[in-house]
Amino acid sequence: VKRSTTQVADNSYQRGESLSLENQPRLLLELLELLFDKFNAVAGAHSVVLAHLQQTVASPTAQQDGDIKMYDMADVWVKIQTVLQILLTEYLDMKNTRTSSEPSAQLSYASTGWEFAAFFAKKKPQRPKNSLFKFELSSHAISMNAYLREQRRELYSKSGALQGGPDDNLIEGGGTKFVCKPGARNITIIFHPLLRFIQEIEHAMGLGPAKQCPLREFLTIYIKNIFLNQVLTEINKEIEGATKVSDPLKILANADTMKTLAVQRPLLQSAVIVEKTVQDLMNLIHDLS
């Protein structure tokens, strides 16, 4: 996984892309597709090795030595799924996503007893909570990141893999390097290719329709219990941000928004946000269907 991550980052550098300045979940898809090919090659190699080992175990000499316990292809596929689950946990930022999508953060206006006027009533503004200090912005952390980038430049200059010494084309976080910024929305880019690979795993393991592989169960639980809660939390924040003002019925969309929507009549800013939220939900349905 580490070598594949570096390979994807190097390929993006050769194309003139900068990961440190852009959030490119497309490169996560490129990483997964590369890993899928490598994992299939690993499984194929184990299949050949196991075939020869089984012939050896079946020989009269080996049978005299007693029972020999061997692994099988199911063990190989389980290990591959475990590695992918760890990778997805990091790239989908499941730790932070789970924290921010607790039930207490669900839609506060979902009750059927709300009236339209009460929804737009004046609400007491809340002060935003800003962190006073972040370690990654300290002088020590900045110096350490610069040192690691310099070490990688020296490595490339000695190996000649890339000319000129590239910048460290990986996003750092928590001691791990990523080809794109971790986040829950990354699932929309990788869902269909990941689902196809899961189907390949289940076919290779001989699982019937009634039984699912661990990776499919992991993906299903993530989408139902974590990702959808995160989407609801984001919708809540968007709509509350537009309505928790002194008079939301008097705040109109700005000129740039009107131009983008190609409309001439004034629109409420809250209406624009609701329309954007509905469009986002439609895109999610398309990406995950």
Disulfide bonds with the S-S distance in Angstrom:
none
